Amino acid sequence: MVLHLLLSALVAAVAPDSARAAPVPADSIVLLPEVRVERDRPLSDARRRAPTAFVTTIDVDLRARALRSLPELLVEAAGVHVQQYGGLGAFSTVSVRGAPPNQVTLYLDGVPLTSAAASTVSLGDLPVTAIDRIEIYRGPSPLALGPGSPGGAVNLVTMPDATDPRARLRLVRGSFDTWEGAGTWSGALGPLAAVVHGGVQSSTGDFLFDDDNGTPFNAADDSLSARVNNAFDAWALLGGIGTRAGSPLRLQLRQQLFRKRQGVPGLGVAPALHTRLELERSTTQAEVGGGGAGHWPAARVLGSLTESRTRFDDPLAELGLGAHDTDDRFSARGVDLGLEWARLPLGFALESGGSLRREEASLADAADAAPDPPASRRDLEGARVGLGWSGFGERVLLRAGRRWDRLDDHLRWTGTGAIPRASDTGRVLDAPQLGARIQAGSGLELSANWSKAERAPDFLELFGNQGSVLGNPALQPERGESWDAGARWTSPRDASFSGTISFAHFESRTEDLILYVRSSPSSVRAMNVARARVRGQEIEASAAGPLGFSASAAVTLQEAIDRGPVPFWNGMRLPEHPASEVVARLDWSHRGVDAGVSLHHLGDNYLDRVNRQRVARRDLLGASLGWRPTPRAPRLLIEGRNLTDDRAADVGGFPLPGRSVFVSLEAHTGP
């Protein structure tokens, strides 16, 4: 429908000029102006799944970045904040609208990465070279993605299928002995379409940082130190095959492999020199879909299998948590069935579906004295239903949806004194949502949403890690309620410039937040002891004007206040929640030359709940310069980050890199 409207508008715009064209001789050569039909498939796909929600789609290939980094890409969306515990490849988390990272569900091609074993996923453990676009759902997330979460959802979409033969090769070299290489091929194999991708990324990570020697109030012993044991290398492989686009029956099989090895440097002032971490992950997906003609529903069945293995080695207890030599394994297998009636009588639309998923975690630690516990398991049964109505020439859209998920936990762990412990519990998560959208005319769109969601505690919070984290099987799910309202304006298609601007006000209240509370000098226990209130505004804008200039900006202003029962915390700003964050970029492109400058402003914030450890505001400046002599020639791109060499830190004791420069060379064939 969207493509049909775009083509109709294009024909209507071109036809009048064609009709007034003067007759030409039969033997003349007529040069017609270039006609480009562009389809914003990523944005339309994401907004189709959540048509009333505030959604941002980031097209990775359109970003003028020599080196790919998920933290650098995600902050370009309003309402998104990334917390980094170091440079490239280090542990980092994403927060949406002030929600804790464990309340933001991460997906890879629609398969959840967040699990019962780990409700917080590190952005450094994802196959960044294979990411094609990022879909960010602020507020209510699509019912079909999975159990609702108070913090929204982020879906990472890997390389898309393509029927036209094409190939791409990328090579990157940069500061701190950083390398990146990636190659992708896609094309048709008879009636099928296939894609193959391979990528590798590595870095020594030996950047300089301001070392206060553990005495922040004594500048006499400060010095510049190099980050040690900070190297990593990661590689990703992806292969997919399926029916071509437009086929009445959709069949697709996709396999992803990812492996990463890295040092764990710990705090800057007391580095860990021998600690290592390894991750291996395999994800298999199979999808069958079709239908949707007349009153028949469009049906889709998605099956997935994820297996991962994490090995952590701290033989000298350099991180202060005791000696560990762990070998933890996790597996998840699930199936999801979805039915969608997009065009029922009287303007109604209906979606429904159900899902089954089983997650298992097996922990082993050869360095501690406790016996390894049996595997723990979580079984999930989900059901969803959504009803929509559009009227007044499709100018008004109303939606209501609800998702129910039954979780059955079978926990096995080793308690105090090496005594085996077991707990079998069940709970139901309820996630209702409402939404409305009004097309007010002249490119103006109004939207509003309300939702409730819950997050069940993960295995670490429930049964601990046999060491410094003690289990608490009595934990209750975190509960959140949120609403938002705003507007989006898109410039007319015949304007001399194209642009979009959106504004949203959001508020959320979260109850029974889970925090780790110290229970002894050497251990902590997770407890439901906090409440939070977050409110703020988001602005996203982009524009393309004459002479090859374009600009974009994402602004987030928010107030995050602790409303929990602890007197020392109540009324304080939540830690690591800056009150303001702005990402702005100005680009210029002309005859194969691309130039751009960017600014990332991060307001002040606190590192502790009593607001004593304050982090000052920072402004990071970046720039890029690219050159491609012809459309078919390789593209050379030079990118500089943190050009003012601001040696900052998101989290106390974990420094971030200073000035860095990266150079990429990219060649491609095909369309």
N, C-alpha and C positions, 0 to 999 in steps of 0.2 A: 504493500500500500504506500509506504513512504517513498520507495523508488518510483512508483507510478506517478505520485504527485510531483516529484522532482523532474521527471521527464516531461510531464505536462507543462510545468512552469517554464522549462527550457524551450519547449516547442513554441509556447505562447510568446516568449521573449524574442525568439529568432524569426518566427513567421512573418511579422509585420515588415521587417527590413527586407526579407526575401521577396515579399509581394511587391515592394516598391522598387526592386532592383530593375535597372534598365535592360532591355533585350540585348543579347550578345550574338555575334555571328556563330554559325554552327561549328566553324573550324577553330574557334578561339578556345584557349585554355583558361578555365575559370578557377582562380585560387580562392577557396572558401576559408574563412577564419577558423582557427582551431576550436573544436567543440570538445570540451572535457566533461564527462559525466562522472562526478565523484560521489561515492556513497560512504557516509560515515558509519560503517558497519559496527565498529566497536561500541560507539556511543549509543546507536539505536538498539543494539542487542542488550546492553546494560540497562537502558531506560525502559526497554520492553519488559524486562523481568521485574522492575520496580518503577512503574511509570509515574508515581506521585512522589517518590523519594528524591532526595538530593544526592545525585550520583556524579562522580567524577571519573572520567576515563583518561588514562595517560597512555598515549601511544609512544612506546619506547623509541622506535626508529625515527620519530620526528624530533627528538630531543638532541640538541647540539652538544653531545657529550662524547668525548673520546673514550672514556672508560665507563663501563656500566656499573652502577651501584644502586641497590634498592633504596637505601636511606636517602641518597641524593634525589632519586626520582619521586619517592612518596611525599616528601615535604613540599612538592609543587602543588599539592592539593590543599584547599582550605580545610581547616578542622583536623588536620593530620599533624601529629608531632612524633618525631623519631628520637629515641633515647639510645645513644651509642656509648659502649664501654671500650672504645678504642677506635682504630682506623679501619681500613678495608679488611673485610673478612671477620672482624671481631663480633662478639655478641652484641646485638642491637634489637630493639623492640619497637613496635608501632602502637601509638595511642590515637584514638579517634574521638573527637569532642570531649577530651578530658577523661575518658574511660581508661581504667588500668589495662595494660597490655593483655592480661589474661582474659579480658572480656571482649577482645577483638578476635573474631574467628578468621583464620587464614585458610584460603583454599588454593589448590593448584589444579587448574582446569576443572573446577567444580568439586574436587575431592578434598575433604577437610584435612589440613595438616595439623590443626589443633586437635588434641585427643585427650583421652583419660589419663594417659601417661605424662603428657606435657601440655598444659593449657596455655603456656607461653612459648611461642616459636621464635627462634632467632632469625632475623632477616639475613644474617651471614651464612645460614645453613640452607639457602635456597638457590636453585640453578639460574643465576641472574643472566647468563649468556643466552639462555633459551627463552627468556620472557619477551613476548611480543607486545602485550599491553597489560595494563593494571586497571581493574575495576574496583572503585572504592564506594561502598554503600554506607552513607552516614545516616544514622537513625535506623528505621526498619530495613531489614535485608530481605531478599527474595525468599519466599517460603520454600522453594524447591532446593535451595542451597543446603539447608540443614537446620538443626535446632537453632532457634533464635538466640541472640546474644545481646546483652545490654550495650555493648560497645560497637555494634555494627559489624561489617564484614569487609574483607579485602580478598578479591579473587585475582590470582595471577594466571594469565592466559599465555600458554607457550606458543611456539611457532604455528601459524595457521596452515591448513592444507591449501594447495593451489594446483589447478589443473594446467596452467601454463608453465612450461619448463623454465626454471630459474635457479640461479645459484648465487651464493654470496660468501665472501671471505673477508674476515676482519682480523687485523693484527694491531696490537696496542703495546706500547712501551712507555714507561714513565718513572716517576720518582719512587724511591725506596725499593728499587729493583723490582718493579711491578710489571707483569706480563699478562696479556690476555690474547687468546686466539679463538676464533669461532668460525665454523663453516656450516652452511646450510644448503641443502638441495631439495627442491620440490618439483613435482611434475606429474604427468599422467602415465599410468601403466595400464593401457587398454581402457576398460570401463572404470578403473579405480584411480584415485589420486593418492599420492604418497609424499611424505616429508621425512627427511633425515637431518639431524643436527648433532654436531659435536662441539663442545666448548671447554676451554681450560682457562683458569685464572690463578695467578700466584703472586705473592709479594713477600719481601723480607720484612717490611713494616718497621724498619729501624729508624723511625723519625725522631727528631729531637723534641724534647719537652722541658718545661720549666719544673725543675725538681726542688721542692722546698725542704727536702731532707726530713720530712715529718715534723717540721717546726714552722707552721704557717705564720707565726707572729715574730719570727726571727729571720730577717732578710739577709743577715750576714753569711749564712751557710747555704744560700740558694745557688743553684748552678744549672747549666744545661746538661741533660743526660740523654742518652740514646735508649729507645725502647728495645728491650731484649726479649728473646724467646717469643717473638710476635709474628713469626713467619707462618704462612699457610699456603697450601695448594689445593685446588678443587677442580674437578672435572665433571661434566654432565654430558650424557648421551640421551637422545630422544629419537624415536622412530614411530611413525604413524601411517596407517593405510586405511582407506575407506572409499565409499562411493563418492562420485563427483558431486559438487554443489548443484542443486536443482533436481537431483534424482528423487523420485517419489518415495523411495525407501532409503533411509539413512543408516549405513553400517559403518562403524569406525572402531578400530583397534589401535591403542596407543600404549607405548612402553617408555618409561623414563627411568634413568639410572643416574644417581648422584653420589659422589664420594668426596670427602674433604678431610684433610689432615692439618692440624695446626698446633702451635704452641699456645699455652695459656699463661700469659705473662703476669697476671694478677695486678696488684697496685703498683703505681709507678715508683713509689718510695721504697717498697720492699718487693722487688720482682721475684717471680717464681722462675727458676732457670731450667727446671727439668720436667715440668708438668706438661702433659700432652693430651690431646683430645682427637678422636677419630669418629667420623660419622659415615655410614653407608645407608642409602635409601633406594628402594625399588618400588615403583608405582605402575600398576597395570590397569588399564581401563578398557572396557568394551561397551559400546553404545549401539542400540538399535532404536530407530524411530521412524515415524511416518504417519500418514493419515492427515486429517484436518480438512477434508473436503466436505462441503455441505454441512449436515448436522452431525457428522462423525467427528469425534475428537482427535486431535493430534496426540499421539502416544509416544512415550519415550521410556526406554529401560536402560539404566546405567548401572553397570557392575564395576567394582573396583577392588583391588587388592594392594595393600601397602605393607611393606616389611622394612624395618630399619634396625640398625645395630649401632650402638654407641659404646665406645671404649674410652675410659678416662683413667689416666695414670698419674698419680701424685705420690711417688714413692717416698719422698722426704717430707711429706706433709707441709709443703711450702705455702699452701693457701690457708693454713691454720685450721683445717677441718679434719685433721687426722690423715694417716696414710690410706690411699685408696688405689685399687686396681680393679675397676669395674668393667663388666661386659654385659650391658643391658640390651635386651631385645624386645622389640615391639612389633605387633602385627595387627592389621585391621582389614576386615573384608566386609563389604556391604553391597546392597542392591537397592536401587530406587526406581519406583514406577511413577510416572507422571502422566496425567490426562488433562488436556486443555481444550475447552470449547471456546474459541475466540469470538465467534459471531452467532450468538443465540438470538431468538426473536426479541423485539422491544429494546434492543441495545444492550442486552446482558452478555456477560462473559463469565465462564466458570473454569476454575482449575482445581484439581484434587490430586492426591497422590499418597503414597506410603513408602516407608523405607525400613530396612532391617540392617543392622550393623553390629559386628562383634569386634571388640578390641581386647587384646591380651598383652600383658607386660610381664616379662621375666627378668628379675634382677639377680646379678651375681657380683660378688666382690671378694677377690682372692686375698686382699690385704687385711681385711678385718677378721676378728675372731669369731663373729657370729655366723651360724649356718645360713646358707642362702634359702630364702623362702620359696614355696611353690608359686607358680604363676598366678597373677590376679587377672580378673576378667570383668569387662563391662559389656552388657548386652543392651542394645538400644532398639526400640520399636517406635517408629514415628508415623504420624498421620497429619495431613494438612488439607485445608479447603480454603479457597478464596473466591469471592464473588465481586464482580465489577459491573458497573453500569455507565454507559456513555449516552449522552443526549444533546439536544440543541445543536445538531450538526457536528457532533463529536467535540463540541467546545467544552463540555463538562464531563469529567470522569470522577466517579466515586468508587472506592474500593474498600473491602473489608476482608480480612483474612485471619486465620488462626492455625496454629500448629501445636500439636501435642506430642510429647516425646516421653516414653516410659524407659527409665534407666534402672537396670538391675546390676548392682555391684557385688562381686564375689571377691573380697579382699583377703589376701594372705600376706602376712609379714612376720618378722621376728621382733618380739618385744624385749623388754628389759630382762636380763638374765638369760638371753638366748632362748626364750620360751616361744614356741610357735603360737601365733595368734590368727584368728579368722573372724570375718564379719561379712554377713550377707544382708544387704539392704536394698530397698527399692524406692524410687521416687518418680514423680511425674512432673515434667516441666511444661508450663503453659505459656504460650507466646501469642497474644492477640495483637492485631494492628489495624489501624484505620488510616485512610488517605483520601485526599481530594485534590483535583487539579482543574483549573479553569483557564481556557484560552481566551484572554480578554481582548484580543485583537491587536493589530499594529506590532506584532512580534512579542507581546507581553504575555507571560504565563505565570499564574499564581498557584502555589502549592502549600499544603499543610498535611502533617502526619502526627499520629500518636501511636505509641507501642509500649508493650510490657514484655520483658524477657528475663530469663534466669540463667545463671551459670552454675552448673554442678561442680563441686570440688574435684580436683584431679587426684590421682593416686598418691602423688608426693604429699599433698595436703592431708590425705586421708590416712596413709600408713607410714609416711616418712621415708627415709633413705638408709635405715640401719645405722645412721651415724649422728650427725648434728641436728637433723630434723626429725622430730618425734611425730608419730601419727596421731590423728584425731578423727576417728570414725563418726563422731557425733556432729560433725560440721553440717550446717544447713546451706542450701544453694544461695548464692548472691542474687538479689532481686533488684531490678531496675525498671523505672518508668520514665519515659521521655516524650517530648513533643517538639515540633518545629514548625515554622511558617516562614514563607518568603516568596520571592518573585525572581523570574528570569526573563531577560529581554534579549532578543536577537534582532540585529539590524535587518532592514529590508534587503531582498536579494539584488535589487537594482541600484543599491547605494554605491557611492564612490569608494566606500570602505566596508569591510565586513567585521562585525564584532558581536560579542556576547558578554553580558554581565549578569551575575546572579547574586542575590542577597538572601541570607537565612538567619533567623533568630532561633536558638535552640536552648532547651532546658532539660535537665535530667536529675533524678533523685535515685540514689542507690542505697539499699539496705543490706545489712548482714555482710558487709564487706569482709573478706578473709585477709587477715594479716598474720605475719609470723611474730609471735610474742615470746621473749626469752623466758624459758622455764627453769634454766639452771645456768651456771657459768659457761657451759660448753654446748648447750642445745637450745633449740627454739621449737615452739609448737604453734601450728596454725589455729586461729580462733576467729569466730564471728564477732568482731569488736569495733566495727567502724560503720559510719554512714557518711555520705558525701552528697553535696549539691553542686552542680555545675551549670552555668548559664553563659551564653556568649553570642557572638555574631560572626558570620562568615561572609566573605566577599570573594568572588572569583570573576576575573575579567580577562578577555583576550580580544585583540583587534589586529587587523591587517589593513594597512593603508597604502597610499601611492608610493612610488619610488622604492619599492621593495622593503619597506619598514613594517615591522610587526612587534607587538608587545603583549605581555601577559603578566598577571599578578594574582596572588592568593593571599588573603588577609584573614587572620583569626584573632579575635579578641575574646577572652574568656575569663570568668571568675570561678575558681574551683575552691570550695570551702569545706573543711572538715566539720561534720555535724554529729560526730559520734559521741558516745557516753563518757569518754576519757576527758576529764577537765583540762588537762594540759594540752590536748589537741583541739578541743572544740573551739571553733571560730578561726582557726589558723588556715592559711593557704595550704592546699595539698602539695606535698613535695614533688618536684620535677614536673610542675604544671606551669609553664610560663604564661603570663597574662597577655602577651602579644607575640605574634609570629607573622612575619611577612616574607614572601618570596616573590621577587619581581624580576622580569627579564625584558631586555630590549634587543631585537635582532634586525639585521639588515642583510638583504640578499640581492645580488646583481651580477648577471653574467658569470655564474659559476663561483662567485666569491660570497662566502657567508661569514658574517661577523656578529658577535653578540656579547653583551655584558649582563651579569646577574648579581643580585643582592639578596642575601638571606639575613634577615633581622630576627633575633631571638631576644625577647624581653627578659628581665631579671626573674629569677625563681629561687626556690629553696631546696636544699638537699635533705632536710630532716623535717619531721612532723611538728616540731616546736618552733620552726622558722628562725633558727639561729645561724645555720650555715647558708649564707646567701651567695648566690652566683650572679655576678653582674651581667648586664645585657651585653650582647655581642653582635657585630655586623660583619658578615663574611662576604667578600667580593670575589667574583669569578669572571672569566672572559674566555671567549673561544674565537678561533679564526679558521675557516675552512676554504678549500679550493678544489674545484672540479672543472677542468678545462672544457670538457664536453659531457653531455648527459651519459655517455657510455664509458667515460674514463674513470679510473679509480679516484676516490675522494681522499684528500689529505686534510686532517683536522688536528689542530693544536688547542688544547684546553688547559687553562690555569685555574686552580682552586685555592681559596683562602689567600689571595694575592697579597694582602696586608700582613700575612704571617702572624695571625692572631692565635696564640697557643692557648686553646680553651679546653674545657672538659664538660661533658654533660653530667657525669656522675663523679663525685669526689674521689680522687685517686686514680682515675682512669683517663689519661690524657688523650687528646685528639691530635691528628697531624696538623702541622703548620702549612706553609706554602708548598704546593705540589704542582707538577706539570706533567701532562700526558699527551702523547702523539699517537694518532691512529691512522691507518691506511685501510680503506675499504673498497673492494671491487665487487661488481655484480654483473650478472647476465640476465637476460629475460626482460619482461615488462618492468 
